[in-house]
Amino acid sequence: MKGYIQLYTGNGKGKTTAAFGLSLRAVGAGKKVFFAQFVKGKTYSEIEAVARFLPDITIRQYGRGCFIRKEPTQADIDAALSGLVEVTEIIRSGHYDVVVLDEANIALHYKLFTTEQLMDVLRQKQPETEIIVTGRYAPPELIEMADLVTEMKEIKHYYHSGVQARKGIEY
């Protein structure tokens, strides 16, 4: 079966959640999933669930425990570039049926690596590998390269009313 490049972007909630939903579906169909999280470095509830219940999903994080708010440090850049190197080998290998590059667009936004570097990695995918790239601020070149693009648009969010992120819902 031919694999495609999917891109989930936009300012609305649900990009990572959609990627995990697809990952769950893939595992249910007997597929192996590699889930790379750029920028992120905390233990979110989905990581705990995968560790307990879904051994066919491998998750690696290429962040430093905090989400970048201002300027990235050299350590942030090094973590992301290290992840990009590992993900390149994963994609080349064809060992995984689905590879998710969660928050790769955010890594681009913060200039942790370049759009051309990411697109070069995507060009190395095996024909049957499905790749999902998530994160706000997808650059036009990546939108053009992708086979499927979904934009999550925020219409209303309770965060703007002071509701903080809730365990099991937002993280």
For each residue, the residues with C-beta under 8 A, 3 or more apart:
1: 128
2: 127 128
3: 97 98 125 126 127 128 129 130 131
4: 130 131 147 148
5: 122 125 131 133 145 146 147 148
6: 22 130 131 132 133 146 147 148 149 150
7: 132 133 134 138 142 143 146 148 149 150
8: 14 15 18 19 132 133 134 135 150 152
9: 15 105 134 135 136 137 138 143 149 150 151 152
10: 15 136 150 151 152 153 154
11: 136 152 153 154
12: 15 151 152 153 154 155
13: 17 152 154 157 170
14: 8 17 18 152
15: 8 9 10 12 18 19 102 134 135 136 152
16: 19 20 46 102 103 134
17: 13 14 20 21
18: 8 14 15 21 22 134 150 152
19: 8 15 16 22 23 35 100 102 132 134
20: 16 17 23 24 35 46
21: 17 18 24 25
22: 6 18 19 25 26 98 100 132
23: 19 20 26 27 33 35 54 57 98 100
24: 20 21 27 28 54
25: 21 22 28 29
26: 22 23 29 31 33 97 98 130
27: 23 24 30 31 32 33 54 56 57
28: 24 25
29: 25 26
30: 27
31: 26 27 56 97 98
32: 27 56 57 58 95 96 97 98
33: 23 26 27 56 57 58 96 97 98 99 100
34: 57 58 60 87 90 95 96 98 99 100
35: 19 20 23 50 57 58 59 60 100 102
36: 59 60 62 83 86 87 90 99 100 101 102 104
37: 40 59 60 61 62 63 102 103
38: 62 63 80 83 101 102 103 104 106 107 112 135
39: 62 63 67 68 76 80 103 106 107 110 112
40: 37 44 61 63 67 102 103
41: 61 62 63 64 65 66 79
42: 63 65 66 171
43: 47 48
44: 40 47 48 171
45: 48 49 167 168 171
46: 16 20 49 50
47: 43 44 50 51 59 61
48: 43 44 45 51 52
49: 45 46 52 53 54
50: 35 46 47 53 54 57 59
51: 47 48 59
52: 48 49
53: 49 50
54: 23 24 27 49 50 57
55:
56: 27 31 32 33
57: 23 27 32 33 34 35 50 54
58: 32 33 34 35 96
59: 35 36 37 47 50 51
60: 34 35 36 37 83 86
61: 37 40 41 47
62: 36 37 38 39 41 79 80 82 83 84 86
63: 37 38 39 40 41 42 66 67 76 79 80
64: 41 75 76 79
65: 41 42
66: 41 42 63 69
67: 39 40 63
68: 39 71 72 76 106 110
69: 66
70:
71: 68
72: 68 76 77 110 111 112
73: 76 77
74: 77 78
75: 64 78 79
76: 39 63 64 68 72 73 79 80 110 112
77: 72 73 74 80 81 111 112 113
78: 74 75 81 82
79: 41 62 63 64 75 76 82 83 112
80: 38 39 62 63 76 77 83 84 107 112 113
81: 77 78 84 85 112 113
82: 62 78 79 85 86
83: 36 38 60 62 79 80 86 87
84: 62 80 81 87 88 113 117 118 121
85: 81 82 88 89
86: 36 60 62 82 83 89 90
87: 34 36 83 84 90 91 99 101 121
88: 84 85 91 92 121 124
89: 85 86 92 93
90: 34 36 86 87 93 95 96 99
91: 87 88 99 121 122 124 125 126 129 131
92: 88 89 124 126
93: 89 90 96 126
94: 126 128 129
95: 32 34 90
96: 32 33 34 58 90 93 99 129
97: 3 26 31 32 33 128 129 130
98: 3 22 23 26 31 32 33 34 129 130 131 132
99: 33 34 36 87 90 91 96 125 129 130 131 132
100: 19 22 23 33 34 35 36 131 132 133 134
101: 36 38 87 104 118 131 132 133 134
102: 15 16 19 35 36 37 38 40 134 135
103: 16 37 38 39 40 106 107 134 135
104: 36 38 101 107 108 118 133 134 135
105: 9 108 109 133 134 135 136 137 138 139 142
106: 38 39 68 103 109 110 135 136 137
107: 38 39 80 103 104 110 112 113 118 135
108: 104 105 111 112 113 114 115 118 135 137 139 142
109: 105 106 135 136 137
110: 39 68 72 76 106 107
111: 72 77 108 114
112: 38 39 72 76 77 79 80 81 107 108
113: 77 80 81 84 107 108 117 118
114: 108 111 117 118
115: 108 118 119 139 141 142
116: 119 120
117: 84 113 114 120 121
118: 84 101 104 107 108 113 114 115 121 122 133 142
119: 115 116 122 123 141 142 145
120: 116 117 123 124
121: 84 87 88 91 117 118 124
122: 5 91 118 119 125 131 133 145
123: 119 120
124: 88 91 92 120 121
125: 3 5 91 99 122 129 131
126: 3 91 92 93 94 129
127: 2 3
128: 1 2 3 94 97
129: 3 91 94 96 97 98 99 125 126
130: 3 4 6 26 97 98 99
131: 3 4 5 6 91 98 99 100 101 122 125
132: 6 7 8 19 22 98 99 100 101
133: 5 6 7 8 100 101 104 105 118 122 138 142 146
134: 7 8 9 15 16 18 19 100 101 102 103 104 105
135: 8 9 15 38 102 103 104 105 106 107 108 109 138
136: 9 10 11 15 105 106 109
137: 9 105 106 108 109
138: 7 9 105 133 135 142 143 149
139: 105 108 115 142 143
140: 143 144
141: 115 119 144 145
142: 7 105 108 115 118 119 133 138 139 145 146
143: 7 9 138 139 140 146 149
144: 140 141
145: 5 119 122 141 142
146: 5 6 7 133 142 143 149
147: 4 5 6
148: 4 5 6 7
149: 6 7 9 138 143 146
150: 6 7 8 9 10 18
151: 9 10 12
152: 8 9 10 11 12 13 14 15 18
153: 10 11 12
154: 10 11 12 13 157
155: 12
156: 160
157: 13 154 160
158: 161 163
159: 162 163 164 165
160: 156 157
161: 158
162: 159
163: 158 159 166
164: 159
165: 159 169 170 171
166: 163 169 170 171
167: 45 170 171
168: 45 171
169: 165 166
170: 13 165 166 167
171: 42 44 45 165 166 167 168
